[in-house]
């Protein structure tokens, strides 16, 4: 059974992605910092007939990531799809463009960009060896269309987008597919097009087609 590892798994888009891939025969490794929440998400998926388990890690702490992925491999085997979509706006703090300083920017870079790099390092070597695998990296739409009041987050997201697009080009000859997904939507706020399950299906489609380096999903009406 193939496995998807979802980094930043939560009750919105994260579990929707697990559910969408679960319908395609995947098991789901859910990675986040809160063990109790992960256990609740895994139980919900189990009730739907999807094999799932939670693994705690902090993406800013490489040792915890290494431990989580060791646990994933012991439980499920190799990771076939990695999806990266952690969010921590409340703890890190968004600031407007005129308030960006090294002090307000660095935590965003550490969390989003460095966090993604450290996470991808956990799987990319094995994917290259196997000549197979998918890496899907999610940001907000500010990575493409900068949002002035989220300026520090947008800078970090844009850097993550750039790195992922380069990753797409670098990994393609090795049979590994990487893509960036930018979401301009209030997920789950009432617009049917912004429903988590609708957006999650786009991730499955990207994995199945394995061609496009990027999707900007817009549902702002």
GUKELO-471474 format. One line per field, with one value per residue (C-alpha): residue number from 1; x, y, z; residue in one letter. Coordinates in steps of 0.001 Angstrom, whole numbers, plus 500000, padded with zeros to 6 digits. Each point is the difference from the previous one (the first is absolute). Layout:
num NUM	...
px X	...
py Y	...
pz Z	...
residuo a	...
end
This chain:
num 1	2	3	4	5	6	7	8	9	10	11	12	13	14	15	16	17	18	19	20	21	22	23	24	25	26	27	28	29	30	31	32	33	34	35	36	37	38	39	40	41	42	43	44	45	46	47	48	49	50	51	52	53	54	55	56	57	58	59	60	61	62	63	64	65	66	67	68	69	70	71	72	73	74	75	76	77	78	79	80	81	82	83	84	85	86	87	88	89	90	91	92	93	94	95	96	97	98	99	100	101	102	103	104	105	106	107	108	109	110	111	112	113	114	115	116	117	118	119	120	121	122	123	124	125	126	127	128	129	130	131	132	133	134	135	136	137	138	139	140	141	142	143	144	145	146	147	148	149	150	151	152	153	154	155	156	157	158	159	160	161	162	163	164	165	166	167	168	169	170	171	172	173	174	175	176	177	178	179	180	181	182	183	184	185	186	187	188	189	190	191	192	193	194	195	196	197	198	199	200	201	202	203	204	205	206	207	208	209	210	211	212	213	214	215	216	217	218	219	220	221
px 500000	501469	500392	499486	501668	498155	502086	497905	497014	496888	496210	499581	502048	502382	497429	498240	503208	500412	496423	500409	503139	498481	497254	502778	501361	502586	500770	500514	502841	498881	502768	499532	500969	496887	499747	496429	498721	501847	498485	496522	500591	501353	496967	497685	501748	499980	496227	499832	502116	503258	503180	501565	502280	501384	503665	501040	502702	500966	501211	502451	501700	501726	500403	496246	499447	502531	498274	496584	501129	501736	496657	498189	502361	499680	496205	499281	503228	501203	498239	498569	498466	501131	497630	501264	497465	500683	498572	500982	498837	498881	503257	502360	498117	499232	501151	499359	502521	501312	500516	502141	503346	502555	498416	496473	501146	502419	497419	497911	503011	500936	496499	498906	503132	502505	497236	499132	503622	500597	496813	500674	503473	498322	498583	501661	503048	497890	497718	502956	501310	496585	499548	496510	498156	498001	500695	497180	500784	497171	500079	497459	499319	502302	502928	498833	497951	501586	497662	501223	498654	501555	503286	502409	498012	499773	503783	500579	497287	501482	503372	498387	498236	503286	501748	497171	499973	503752	499417	497508	502618	502780	498015	498159	502881	500070	496342	498948	497228	499934	497365	498998	496382	499050	496543	498137	496852	498373	499982	496762	498417	496901	500989	499449	503153	501969	498804	502947	498854	499743	503489	501435	498912	502303	502933	499007	499738	503455	501459	498290	500896	503524	500569	499302	502575	497413	496315	498563	496608	497725	496577	499438	496368
py 500000	503412	502642	503742	502016	503235	502609	502420	497666	501590	499758	502123	499519	497466	497348	500731	499191	496819	499061	500710	497880	497367	499516	499232	497232	501954	499737	503348	501032	503164	502246	502984	501136	499011	496261	500100	501809	497594	497022	501490	500554	496473	498561	501938	498605	496462	500292	500689	496946	501895	498758	502920	500844	503137	500882	503035	502327	503656	500982	502494	497184	497523	497330	499781	499767	497188	498126	500476	498695	497056	499172	500443	497626	497428	500185	500453	499592	502532	503322	500201	503480	502827	502923	503073	502543	501104	503318	501942	503585	500620	498951	501524	503243	501652	503568	502582	500899	503098	498023	497237	499764	497221	499149	499653	498222	497399	497896	499717	498900	497478	498573	499906	499887	498280	497784	498807	499403	497948	498024	499202	498786	497202	498416	501329	497734	496849	501363	500657	496499	498516	502297	500683	502310	503206	503139	502539	503304	502336	503743	502779	502017	502730	498002	501049	503143	501677	501077	503251	499277	496516	501273	497889	496825	500840	500411	496583	498417	501484	498542	496625	500227	500790	497073	497603	501026	499408	496662	499089	500550	498259	496889	499435	498074	497709	499001	502056	502560	503223	502708	503198	500722	503585	500370	503286	499032	500159	496258	498710	503460	499182	500286	496505	500367	500678	496858	497920	496845	501875	501454	496676	498311	502349	498497	496531	501259	501581	496752	497965	502216	500870	502736	503512	501652	502242	500516	503309	499078	503034	500008	503528	500655
pz 500000	499077	502707	500116	502758	500783	501804	502018	500033	501467	499943	496852	496858	501554	500793	496710	498117	502045	499197	496274	499739	502267	497440	497518	502224	501997	503686	501725	502302	501788	501316	502316	503506	501961	500630	501318	496914	497736	501780	499552	496277	499567	501815	497699	496937	501430	500400	496265	499175	499391	501662	501871	502894	501597	500484	502016	498714	499919	496527	501507	501942	497660	502685	500519	496240	499743	502829	498389	496629	501619	501584	496694	498213	502781	499890	496284	498044	497456	499542	496483	500277	502274	500524	501885	501284	503586	501209	503109	499442	503574	501622	497452	499435	496669	499382	497286	497341	501798	503188	498538	501768	500290	503349	498554	496842	501324	501906	496823	497979	502698	500144	496370	497866	502274	501356	496494	499054	503141	499414	496355	500944	501943	496821	496870	500068	500128	497271	497704	500635	499236	496980	501325	502351	500293	502052	500305	501738	501015	500644	500119	496887	501313	498643	496526	500680	503049	502790	501639	503496	499932	498622	502042	499327	496292	499781	501574	497857	496836	500918	500584	496650	498229	501667	499128	496333	499880	501710	497270	497295	501906	500924	496727	498353	503043	499661	503019	499658	502016	499769	501765	500914	500861	501506	499737	501881	503403	500471	501478	500292	497956	496364	498530	497917	503184	501785	501251	498204	496688	500315	501174	496795	498088	501887	498837	496427	500132	501323	497319	497049	501241	497421	501278	502287	501599	500713	501196	501395	500195	501663	501288	499036
residuo x	x	x	x	x	x	x	x	x	x	x	x	x	x	x	x	x	x	x	x	x	x	x	x	x	x	x	x	x	x	x	x	x	x	x	x	x	x	x	x	x	x	x	x	x	x	x	x	x	x	x	x	x	x	x	x	x	x	x	x	x	x	x	x	x	x	x	x	x	x	x	x	x	x	x	x	x	x	x	x	x	x	x	x	x	x	x	x	x	x	x	x	x	x	x	x	x	x	x	x	x	x	x	x	x	x	x	x	x	x	x	x	x	x	x	x	x	x	x	x	x	x	x	x	x	x	x	x	x	x	x	x	x	x	x	x	x	x	x	x	x	x	x	x	x	x	x	x	x	x	x	x	x	x	x	x	x	x	x	x	x	x	x	x	x	x	x	x	x	x	x	x	x	x	x	x	x	x	x	x	x	x	x	x	x	x	x	x	x	x	x	x	x	x	x	x	x	x	x	x	x	x	x	x	x	x	x	x	x	x	x	x	x	x	x	x	x	x	x	x	x
end
